[in-house]
Amino acid sequence: MLPPRLRAHFDRPRRAGDLPGASHVGRAENPACGDLLWLRLRVEGGRVERAAFRAQGCSAVIAIASLVAESLEGLSLGEAADLDVLSLVAEAGGAPPGKEHAPSVVRRALLEALGRAG
């Protein structure tokens, strides 16, 4: 079961959908369970102007992608690359048992979108 803050992101995902004009795209998956995530960013002037995601996966991946996409907006590319997804998820109540992989899937998509190895 998702903690309340993550549950709110799952029930009403923020930034879900396509992002016309995306300048950066990352994709990550967890083949063990079938989770698949695309994270798209529109970067202008070295800052994330807009972030969006599409996910096929568990509730935790969807909720965490929503939380991260919302958190990315306004960050510089360096700040986005340094975003501590695990801490962000912990502050939101943590990933539920059995869903510990979800922050990693989101982090890998973010790093790929930024052209960095993860």
Protein Blocks (a to p, Z undefined) as FASTA:
>chain_A
ZZfklmmmmmmcghiacdehiabdcddddfknopacddddddeehiafbdcddddddfkl
mmmmmmmmmmmgopafklmmmpcfklmmmmnnpaaehilmmmmmmmmmmmmmnopaZZ
